[in-house]
Amino acid sequence: MGVTRRVFLQAAVAATAAGAIGVTETAVAGGASAASGPGDVVGKVTVGYQGWFACIGDGAPINGWWHWTQNWGQTPSPSNTGIKCWPDMREYTHTYQTGYAALGNGQPATLFSSYDQQTVDTHFLWMQQNGIDTAALQRFNPTGGEGPTRDAMAAKVRSAAESHGRKFYIMYDVSGWTSMQQEIKADWTNKMKAHTASSAYATQNGKPVVCIWGFGFNDNNHPFSTDACLDVINWFKGQGCYVIGGVPREWRTGGAGTRTGYSDVYHAFNMLSPWMVGAIGNVGDADNAYATYTVGDQADCDAHGIDYQPCVLPGDVSGRQRAHGDFMWRQFYNVVRAGAQGIYISMFDEYNEGNQIAKTAESQAWTPTNSGFLALDEDGTACSSDYYLRLTGDGGRMLKGQIALTPTRPTQPVVGNPGGGPQPSGNLALGRPTSESSHTQVYGSANTTDGNADTYWESANNAFPQWLQVDLGTTTTVKRLVLKLPPPTAWATRTQTISVQAGPSIPLATQLPAQTYTFNPATGNTVTITLPTAVTARYVRLNITANTGWPAAQLSELEVYSV
């Protein structure tokens, strides 16, 4: 198993504790002048993409619970885990049963495999939906047992990037790579260079982008001499590449985390991207890093004609660092006001360090009951599972000048209300996450809160009873439900037998016992259910036991109202 970046950075953090430094709120006058014009990394938001999760039975050559567990040969469980928080699993069509107890909402505790193309496509769809420009595919030493799986992941990422209009590039992490100097060149020549033929491969200044992460770090996993580092950087430049360096945060200032005498190595890169994971954990740390590193780094890069791509991280969920987005937004504000040429997000899918922006369990209803994992609402503020994707999208817009520079986070933890919860009027379920007993083909329950009556949920056939549930994100008043099937011209009259449950937490109390409701095209295929009295609820569940029109539960929209 590869050594995570967290391990060797913590020692450096301990040796160089952050001091309290006053930070001005004034933006750098005029910003910094870019060494390069806009491209696929300059002026863009790049996310680090691991793609390193596998499951036994997924067909991956590695044939193990790769990175999900400490012991990859054994099923994930509370005693065998490699992650620090739980992914939101609702949009994956291929899932793998774990040894954890069921989720708080009763759903089985399953995980995804990066080896499934649908997983990678889903991730790149999220990037597309949130304006994330580029993905840096992490590539560790490919000569060992992980190599064939990593080779396959490169092809899967290429396909997903092409399908979703995103860019990608190869980011070599040289940690622990003993024969790196020669093998990295062979790997590029024989394998990875072929991907630059893709229309989705990132270019900058007309050159294919490559990143090398790990030169100059002062630890046993990165023992490379200055000569070896310069040889590799210049070789890639000779291949016509634009070369990014993932370097220690102290590359310019000096300190415990960086080797001495590597200034020429750092200045040989086309772009520098200092690593901050493990170095900051709250807004004060972020401001200290701005004063200590960011401002001076930008000036040094400008002086040497180097592009600057500082690191922004959402924070460790398990360490309670996120502060419902305020920590991450402060970093966005600091690097943009310093004039950074691009932003690198650490990371997209790093569930191992709890540092991911990909969709994550938003409450205990979506984590295994025996896992001990925190959810995104750990500080008491409800956050939708896609919150950090949306926050990254807004950070990118600020970088590009599409919204004004602001220290105030414009992104709300839950869509619809500046206070963080849904509005007290209107459809409270619109855009909210759902869960279900089952679904068939592509007809998942998320279709019932997308505001589009043409899409619908259909359960497994011939398997009543079935249920559908929506999470409103916060406790609110619920009085009326509106249920819809697709437009009148599409579906014939049918009745469904439905009971209603609602409440602030799982398990839910029954609000209305089972009744038969008629969906008739002549009346819009719509049913309105009014509760006898308004209830206080976060979760609303429909239990469906019969349908005269099809041997499955069916619904295109589940709308919830407070009045």
C-alpha positions as CSV (number, residue, x, y, z in Angstrom):
1,M,0.0,0.0,0.0
2,G,1.3,3.5,-0.9
3,V,2.3,5.9,1.9
4,T,-0.2,8.7,2.2
5,R,1.0,12.3,2.0
6,R,-0.4,12.9,5.5
7,V,2.1,10.7,7.1
8,F,5.3,12.5,6.3
9,L,3.8,16.0,6.5
10,Q,2.7,15.7,10.1
11,A,6.3,15.5,11.3
12,A,7.0,18.8,9.5
13,V,3.9,20.4,10.9
14,A,5.0,19.4,14.4
15,A,8.4,20.9,13.9
16,T,7.1,24.2,12.5
17,A,4.0,25.3,14.5
18,A,2.0,28.1,12.9
19,G,2.4,31.4,14.6
20,A,-0.3,34.1,15.0
21,I,0.3,36.5,12.2
22,G,-1.9,39.5,11.4
23,V,-3.4,39.3,7.9
24,T,-4.7,42.3,6.0
25,E,-8.1,42.0,4.4
26,T,-7.0,44.1,1.4
27,A,-6.6,42.3,-1.9
28,V,-3.2,42.5,-3.6
29,A,-3.4,45.7,-5.8
30,G,-3.9,44.7,-9.4
31,G,-3.2,41.1,-8.7
32,A,-0.1,39.2,-9.9
33,S,0.9,39.1,-13.6
34,A,0.6,35.6,-15.0
35,A,3.6,33.9,-16.5
36,S,1.3,32.1,-18.9
37,G,-2.0,32.9,-20.5
38,P,-5.2,30.9,-19.9
39,G,-5.0,27.2,-20.7
40,D,-6.2,24.0,-19.1
41,V,-4.5,24.7,-15.8
42,V,-3.8,28.5,-15.8
43,G,-7.1,30.2,-14.9
44,K,-8.6,26.9,-14.0
45,V,-9.6,24.7,-11.1
46,T,-7.9,21.3,-11.0
47,V,-8.9,18.5,-8.7
48,G,-6.6,15.7,-7.6
49,Y,-8.2,12.4,-8.6
50,Q,-7.1,9.2,-6.9
51,G,-9.3,6.6,-8.6
52,W,-7.7,4.1,-6.3
53,F,-10.7,2.3,-4.8
54,A,-11.4,-1.4,-5.8
55,C,-13.6,-4.2,-4.4
56,I,-13.3,-7.9,-4.5
57,G,-15.5,-9.0,-7.4
58,D,-15.2,-5.9,-9.5
59,G,-12.9,-7.5,-12.1
60,A,-9.9,-5.2,-11.3
61,P,-6.5,-7.0,-11.6
62,I,-5.7,-6.0,-8.0
63,N,-8.6,-8.2,-6.8
64,G,-8.9,-6.6,-3.4
65,W,-10.6,-3.9,-1.3
66,W,-7.9,-1.5,-2.6
67,H,-7.6,1.5,-0.2
68,W,-11.0,0.9,1.4
69,T,-9.3,-1.2,4.1
70,Q,-6.1,-1.9,5.9
71,N,-6.2,-5.5,4.9
72,W,-7.2,-5.5,1.2
73,G,-8.0,-9.2,1.3
74,Q,-10.8,-8.8,3.9
75,T,-14.2,-7.1,3.7
76,P,-14.4,-3.5,5.0
77,S,-15.7,-3.3,8.6
78,P,-15.2,-1.2,11.7
79,S,-12.1,-3.2,12.5
80,N,-10.7,-3.2,9.0
81,T,-11.0,0.2,7.5
82,G,-8.8,2.5,5.5
83,I,-11.2,5.5,5.2
84,K,-12.3,8.3,7.6
85,C,-15.8,9.1,6.3
86,W,-18.5,7.5,4.2
87,P,-19.3,8.3,0.6
88,D,-22.9,9.1,-0.5
89,M,-23.7,6.0,-2.5
90,R,-27.0,7.0,-4.1
91,E,-25.8,7.5,-7.6
92,Y,-23.7,4.4,-8.2
93,T,-25.3,1.6,-10.1
94,H,-22.6,-1.0,-9.2
95,T,-22.1,-1.4,-5.4
96,Y,-20.4,-3.9,-3.2
97,Q,-21.6,-5.2,0.2
98,T,-19.4,-4.5,3.2
99,G,-19.2,-5.9,6.7
100,Y,-20.5,-2.7,8.3
101,A,-24.0,-2.6,9.8
102,A,-26.8,-1.0,7.8
103,L,-26.9,2.8,7.4
104,G,-28.9,4.8,9.9
105,N,-31.8,4.9,7.4
106,G,-31.8,1.1,7.1
107,Q,-30.1,1.0,3.7
108,P,-27.3,-1.6,3.2
109,A,-23.7,-0.4,3.8
110,T,-22.2,-0.7,0.3
111,L,-19.2,0.9,-1.4
112,F,-18.2,1.7,-5.0
113,S,-15.3,0.6,-7.1
114,S,-13.3,3.1,-9.1
115,Y,-12.7,0.2,-11.6
116,D,-16.3,0.4,-12.7
117,Q,-16.6,2.9,-15.6
118,Q,-19.9,4.1,-14.2
119,T,-18.2,5.3,-11.1
120,V,-15.7,7.4,-13.0
121,D,-18.4,8.7,-15.3
122,T,-20.4,9.7,-12.2
123,H,-17.4,11.6,-10.8
124,F,-16.7,13.4,-14.0
125,L,-20.4,14.3,-14.3
126,W,-20.2,15.9,-10.9
127,M,-17.2,17.8,-12.1
128,Q,-19.1,18.9,-15.2
129,Q,-22.2,20.0,-13.1
130,N,-20.0,22.1,-10.8
131,G,-17.7,23.8,-13.3
132,I,-14.6,21.9,-12.2
133,D,-12.2,22.1,-15.2
134,T,-9.5,19.6,-14.9
135,A,-8.6,16.4,-13.1
136,A,-5.0,15.4,-12.2
137,L,-4.9,11.6,-12.2
138,Q,-2.6,10.4,-9.5
139,R,-0.1,7.8,-10.7
140,F,2.1,6.1,-8.1
141,N,5.0,3.7,-9.0
142,P,3.3,1.6,-11.7
143,T,5.9,-1.2,-11.8
144,G,4.5,-3.2,-8.9
145,G,1.3,-5.1,-8.4
146,E,-0.9,-2.0,-8.6
147,G,0.4,-1.2,-12.1
148,P,-2.2,-3.1,-14.2
149,T,-5.1,-1.6,-12.3
150,R,-3.6,1.9,-12.5
151,D,-3.1,1.5,-16.2
152,A,-6.7,0.6,-16.6
153,M,-7.8,3.6,-14.5
154,A,-6.0,6.0,-16.9
155,A,-8.1,4.7,-19.8
156,K,-11.3,5.0,-17.7
157,V,-10.5,8.5,-16.7
158,R,-9.7,9.4,-20.4
159,S,-13.1,8.0,-21.4
160,A,-15.0,9.9,-18.7
161,A,-13.2,13.2,-19.4
162,E,-14.0,12.9,-23.1
163,S,-17.6,12.1,-22.4
164,H,-18.1,15.0,-20.0
165,G,-16.1,17.8,-21.6
166,R,-13.4,17.8,-18.8
167,K,-9.6,17.9,-19.1
168,F,-7.2,15.5,-17.4
169,Y,-3.5,15.0,-17.0
170,I,-1.1,12.6,-15.4
171,M,0.3,13.5,-12.0
172,Y,3.1,11.3,-11.0
173,D,3.5,10.8,-7.2
174,V,7.1,9.6,-6.8
175,S,6.7,8.7,-3.1
176,G,8.7,5.6,-2.3
177,W,9.6,5.0,-6.0
178,T,13.1,3.7,-5.7
179,S,14.1,3.5,-9.4
180,M,12.0,6.6,-10.3
181,Q,14.6,8.4,-12.4
182,Q,14.6,5.9,-15.2
183,E,11.2,4.2,-14.7
184,I,9.2,7.4,-14.9
185,K,10.6,8.1,-18.3
186,A,9.9,4.6,-19.5
187,D,6.3,4.8,-18.2
188,W,5.7,8.0,-19.9
189,T,7.2,6.9,-23.2
190,N,5.6,3.4,-23.3
191,K,2.2,4.0,-21.7
192,M,1.0,7.5,-20.5
193,K,2.2,9.6,-23.5
194,A,-0.4,7.8,-25.7
195,H,-3.2,9.5,-23.7
196,T,-2.0,13.0,-24.9
197,A,-3.7,12.1,-28.2
198,S,-7.0,12.5,-26.5
199,S,-8.9,15.8,-27.0
200,A,-9.5,15.7,-23.3
201,Y,-5.8,15.7,-22.3
202,A,-4.9,19.0,-20.7
203,T,-2.5,21.3,-22.4
204,Q,-0.9,24.6,-21.3
205,N,0.9,26.9,-23.7
206,G,0.2,24.3,-26.4
207,K,2.1,21.6,-24.4
208,P,0.7,18.4,-22.7
209,V,0.7,18.8,-18.9
210,V,2.5,16.5,-16.6
211,C,2.9,16.9,-12.8
212,I,5.6,15.4,-10.7
213,W,4.7,15.4,-7.0
214,G,7.4,14.8,-4.4
215,F,10.7,16.5,-5.3
216,G,12.4,18.2,-2.4
217,F,10.4,16.7,0.5
218,N,12.6,16.1,3.5
219,D,11.8,12.4,4.4
220,N,12.8,8.9,3.5
221,N,10.2,8.5,0.9
222,H,11.7,11.2,-1.3
223,P,15.5,10.8,-1.2
224,F,16.1,12.1,-4.8
225,S,19.1,14.2,-5.4
226,T,19.0,17.6,-7.0
227,D,20.7,16.1,-10.1
228,A,18.1,13.4,-10.4
229,C,15.2,15.8,-10.0
230,L,16.6,18.2,-12.6
231,D,17.3,15.4,-15.0
232,V,13.7,14.2,-14.8
233,I,12.2,17.7,-15.1
234,N,14.4,18.6,-18.0
235,W,13.7,15.3,-19.7
236,F,9.9,15.9,-19.6
237,K,10.5,19.5,-20.9
238,G,12.5,17.9,-23.7
239,Q,9.5,15.8,-24.5
240,G,7.6,19.0,-25.1
241,C,5.7,18.9,-21.8
242,Y,4.5,21.7,-19.5
243,V,5.7,20.4,-16.1
244,I,4.1,21.1,-12.8
245,G,5.9,20.5,-9.5
246,G,4.0,19.4,-6.4
247,V,6.4,20.7,-3.8
248,P,6.7,21.3,0.0
249,R,4.9,24.3,1.3
250,E,8.3,25.5,2.6
251,W,10.0,25.3,-0.9
252,R,10.8,29.0,-0.7
253,T,11.0,29.8,3.0
254,G,13.0,26.8,4.1
255,G,12.0,24.6,7.0
256,A,11.7,21.1,8.4
257,G,9.5,19.9,5.5
258,T,11.9,20.7,2.6
259,R,15.5,19.7,1.8
260,T,18.1,22.5,1.5
261,G,19.7,23.4,-1.8
262,Y,16.7,22.6,-4.0
263,S,16.0,26.1,-5.2
264,D,17.2,25.3,-8.8
265,V,14.9,22.2,-8.8
266,Y,11.8,24.3,-7.8
267,H,12.6,27.0,-10.3
268,A,13.0,24.5,-13.1
269,F,9.2,23.8,-13.1
270,N,6.8,25.6,-15.3
271,M,4.3,25.8,-12.5
272,L,4.6,25.3,-8.7
273,S,1.9,23.8,-6.5
274,P,2.8,23.7,-2.8
275,W,1.2,21.0,-0.7
276,M,-0.9,22.1,2.3
277,V,-2.7,19.0,3.6
278,G,-1.7,18.4,7.2
279,A,-0.4,21.9,7.6
280,I,-3.6,23.8,8.1
281,G,-6.9,23.0,9.8
282,N,-8.9,26.1,10.5
283,V,-9.4,29.7,9.3
284,G,-6.6,31.0,11.4
285,D,-4.2,28.5,9.9
286,A,-5.4,29.5,6.4
287,D,-4.6,33.2,7.1
288,N,-1.3,32.3,8.6
289,A,-0.4,30.3,5.5
290,Y,-1.5,33.3,3.3
291,A,0.9,35.6,5.1
292,T,3.8,33.1,5.5
293,Y,3.7,31.3,2.2
294,T,1.2,32.4,-0.4
295,V,2.0,36.1,-0.8
296,G,5.8,35.5,-1.0
297,D,5.4,32.4,-3.2
298,Q,3.4,34.4,-5.7
299,A,6.0,37.1,-5.8
300,D,8.8,34.6,-6.3
301,C,7.0,32.8,-9.1
302,D,6.3,36.1,-10.8
303,A,10.0,37.0,-10.6
304,H,11.0,33.7,-12.2
305,G,8.3,33.5,-14.9
306,I,6.6,30.5,-13.1
307,D,2.9,29.9,-12.8
308,Y,1.5,29.4,-9.3
309,Q,-1.2,26.9,-8.4
310,P,-1.7,26.9,-4.6
311,C,-3.5,24.1,-2.9
312,V,-7.0,24.5,-1.4
313,L,-8.5,21.7,0.8
314,P,-12.0,21.2,2.3
315,G,-10.6,19.9,5.6
316,D,-10.7,16.5,7.4
317,V,-14.3,15.5,8.2
318,S,-13.0,13.3,11.1
319,G,-11.0,16.2,12.5
320,R,-14.0,18.5,12.5
321,Q,-12.0,21.0,10.4
322,R,-14.6,22.0,7.8
323,A,-16.7,24.5,9.7
324,H,-19.5,24.0,7.1
325,G,-17.4,25.4,4.3
326,D,-15.9,28.5,6.0
327,F,-12.4,26.9,6.2
328,M,-12.3,26.1,2.5
329,W,-13.8,29.4,1.4
330,R,-11.2,31.3,3.4
331,Q,-8.5,29.5,1.4
332,F,-10.2,30.3,-1.9
333,Y,-10.4,34.0,-0.9
334,N,-6.7,34.1,0.2
335,V,-5.3,32.5,-3.0
336,V,-7.4,34.5,-5.4
337,R,-6.6,37.8,-3.7
338,A,-2.9,36.9,-3.9
339,G,-3.3,36.5,-7.7
340,A,-2.8,32.8,-8.2
341,Q,-2.7,31.5,-11.7
342,G,-4.7,28.4,-10.9
343,I,-6.1,26.4,-7.9
344,Y,-5.4,22.7,-7.0
345,I,-8.1,21.0,-4.9
346,S,-6.8,18.3,-2.5
347,M,-8.6,16.1,-3.2
348,F,-11.7,14.9,-5.2
349,D,-12.1,11.4,-3.8
350,E,-9.7,11.2,-0.9
351,Y,-12.0,9.4,1.5
352,N,-8.8,7.9,3.1
353,E,-7.9,11.3,4.6
354,G,-11.4,12.6,4.9
355,N,-10.4,15.4,2.6
356,Q,-12.6,14.8,-0.4
357,I,-15.1,17.1,-2.1
358,A,-17.0,14.2,-3.8
359,K,-20.4,13.5,-2.4
360,T,-20.3,12.5,1.2
361,A,-22.7,11.2,3.9
362,E,-24.6,14.4,5.0
363,S,-26.0,13.0,8.2
364,Q,-25.9,9.9,10.4
365,A,-28.8,8.5,8.4
366,W,-26.2,7.9,5.6
367,T,-23.4,6.4,7.6
368,P,-23.2,2.8,9.0
369,T,-24.6,2.7,12.5
370,N,-21.5,0.9,13.9
371,S,-18.8,2.9,11.9
372,G,-18.2,5.9,14.2
373,F,-17.8,8.0,11.1
374,L,-18.8,11.7,11.3
375,A,-21.0,13.2,8.5
376,L,-21.0,16.6,6.9
377,D,-23.4,17.9,9.5
378,E,-21.0,17.1,12.4
379,D,-21.0,20.7,13.7
380,G,-24.7,21.0,13.7
381,T,-25.2,22.7,10.4
382,A,-27.0,20.6,7.8
383,C,-25.0,20.3,4.6
384,S,-26.1,18.6,1.4
385,S,-23.9,15.7,0.2
386,D,-22.8,17.8,-2.8
387,Y,-22.0,20.9,-0.8
388,Y,-18.2,20.9,-1.3
389,L,-18.6,20.3,-5.0
390,R,-20.8,23.4,-5.1
391,L,-18.4,25.3,-3.0
392,T,-15.6,24.4,-5.4
393,G,-17.7,25.6,-8.3
394,D,-18.1,29.0,-6.6
395,G,-14.4,29.2,-5.8
396,G,-13.6,28.6,-9.5
397,R,-16.0,31.4,-10.5
398,M,-14.2,33.7,-8.1
399,L,-10.8,32.7,-9.6
400,K,-12.2,33.5,-13.1
401,G,-13.7,36.8,-12.1
402,Q,-17.2,35.6,-12.7
403,I,-18.1,36.6,-9.2
404,A,-16.5,39.3,-7.1
405,L,-13.6,38.6,-4.7
406,T,-15.3,38.2,-1.4
407,P,-14.3,36.8,2.0
408,T,-17.9,35.9,2.6
409,R,-18.9,32.4,1.4
410,P,-21.6,32.7,-1.2
411,T,-22.4,29.0,-1.2
412,Q,-25.1,27.8,1.1
413,P,-24.7,24.4,2.9
414,V,-28.2,23.4,1.7
415,V,-29.7,24.8,-1.5
416,G,-32.6,27.1,-1.0
417,N,-32.0,29.1,2.2
418,P,-29.2,31.5,3.3
419,G,-29.7,30.1,6.8
420,G,-28.6,26.6,5.7
421,G,-32.0,24.8,5.6
422,P,-34.9,24.6,3.1
423,Q,-37.3,27.5,2.7
424,P,-40.5,27.3,4.8
425,S,-42.6,27.6,1.6
426,G,-42.4,26.1,-1.8
427,N,-41.4,22.5,-2.6
428,L,-39.2,21.5,0.3
429,A,-38.1,18.2,-1.5
430,L,-36.8,19.9,-4.7
431,G,-33.2,18.9,-5.3
432,R,-33.0,17.0,-2.0
433,P,-31.4,13.6,-1.6
434,T,-33.5,10.5,-1.7
435,S,-33.2,6.8,-0.8
436,E,-35.3,3.8,-1.8
437,S,-35.9,0.1,-1.2
438,S,-34.8,-0.6,-4.8
439,H,-34.9,0.6,-8.4
440,T,-34.8,-0.9,-11.8
441,Q,-32.4,0.0,-14.6
442,V,-31.8,3.8,-14.6
443,Y,-35.0,4.7,-12.9
444,G,-33.6,5.7,-9.5
445,S,-35.3,7.6,-6.7
446,A,-33.3,10.8,-7.4
447,N,-35.7,11.4,-10.3
448,T,-38.5,12.1,-7.9
449,T,-36.9,15.4,-6.6
450,D,-35.4,16.7,-9.8
451,G,-38.3,18.9,-10.7
452,N,-38.9,17.0,-14.0
453,A,-42.1,15.1,-14.3
454,D,-40.8,13.3,-17.4
455,T,-38.2,11.3,-15.3
456,Y,-39.4,8.8,-12.8
457,W,-38.6,6.2,-10.1
458,E,-39.5,2.6,-10.6
459,S,-38.8,-0.1,-8.0
460,A,-37.9,-3.6,-8.7
461,N,-40.7,-5.5,-10.3
462,N,-42.9,-8.1,-8.6
463,A,-41.4,-7.3,-5.2
464,F,-43.9,-5.4,-3.1
465,P,-43.7,-3.8,-0.6
466,Q,-41.4,-0.9,-1.7
467,W,-40.5,2.5,-0.2
468,L,-39.2,5.9,-1.2
469,Q,-37.8,8.5,1.2
470,V,-36.6,12.1,0.9
471,D,-34.3,13.9,3.3
472,L,-35.3,17.5,3.6
473,G,-31.9,18.4,5.1
474,T,-33.2,19.9,8.3
475,T,-36.2,19.6,10.6
476,T,-39.2,21.6,9.3
477,T,-43.0,21.6,9.2
478,V,-44.6,19.2,6.8
479,K,-48.3,19.4,6.0
480,R,-48.9,18.4,2.4
481,L,-47.5,16.0,-0.3
482,V,-48.0,16.2,-4.0
483,L,-47.3,13.0,-5.9
484,K,-46.9,12.9,-9.7
485,L,-46.5,10.4,-12.5
486,P,-45.3,11.4,-16.0
487,P,-47.5,13.7,-18.2
488,P,-51.1,12.6,-19.0
489,T,-50.3,11.6,-22.6
490,A,-47.7,9.1,-21.4
491,W,-49.4,6.9,-18.8
492,A,-52.8,5.4,-18.3
493,T,-54.9,5.6,-15.2
494,R,-53.7,3.5,-12.3
495,T,-54.1,3.3,-8.5
496,Q,-51.3,2.8,-6.0
497,T,-51.7,1.9,-2.3
498,I,-49.5,4.2,-0.2
499,S,-48.9,4.9,3.5
500,V,-47.0,8.0,4.7
501,Q,-44.4,8.2,7.4
502,A,-42.5,11.3,8.6
503,G,-40.4,12.4,11.5
504,P,-37.2,14.2,12.6
505,S,-35.1,11.0,12.7
506,I,-35.2,7.3,11.8
507,P,-37.3,5.3,12.6
508,L,-40.3,7.3,11.4
509,A,-43.8,7.5,12.8
510,T,-46.8,6.6,10.6
511,Q,-48.7,9.8,9.7
512,L,-51.3,8.2,7.4
513,P,-52.1,4.5,7.1
514,A,-52.3,2.8,3.7
515,Q,-54.9,4.2,1.3
516,T,-55.5,3.8,-2.4
517,Y,-54.8,6.8,-4.5
518,T,-55.8,7.2,-8.2
519,F,-53.4,8.8,-10.8
520,N,-55.6,9.9,-13.7
521,P,-54.3,11.5,-16.9
522,A,-57.5,13.6,-17.0
523,T,-56.4,15.3,-13.8
524,G,-52.7,15.6,-14.6
525,N,-51.6,12.3,-13.1
526,T,-51.3,14.1,-9.8
527,V,-52.3,13.1,-6.3
528,T,-52.4,15.5,-3.3
529,I,-52.1,14.0,0.2
530,T,-52.8,16.4,3.1
531,L,-51.8,15.2,6.6
532,P,-54.5,15.5,9.3
533,T,-52.2,17.8,11.3
534,A,-48.8,19.4,10.4
535,V,-45.8,17.4,11.6
536,T,-42.2,18.3,12.4
537,A,-40.0,16.2,10.1
538,R,-36.7,16.0,8.3
539,Y,-37.5,12.7,6.6
540,V,-40.7,11.8,4.6
541,R,-41.3,8.2,3.5
542,L,-43.9,6.6,1.2
543,N,-44.6,2.9,1.6
544,I,-46.1,1.4,-1.6
545,T,-47.7,-2.0,-1.5
546,A,-49.7,-2.2,-4.8
547,N,-50.0,-0.6,-8.3
548,T,-52.7,-1.6,-10.7
549,G,-50.8,-0.2,-13.7
550,W,-47.5,-2.1,-13.3
551,P,-46.1,-4.7,-10.9
552,A,-43.8,-2.1,-9.2
553,A,-43.9,1.2,-7.3
554,Q,-43.7,4.2,-9.7
555,L,-43.4,8.0,-9.1
556,S,-42.0,10.9,-11.1
557,E,-42.2,13.6,-8.5
558,L,-42.5,13.7,-4.7
559,E,-43.2,17.2,-3.6
560,V,-43.4,18.3,0.1
561,Y,-44.9,21.5,1.4
562,S,-45.3,23.1,4.8
563,V,-48.8,24.5,4.1
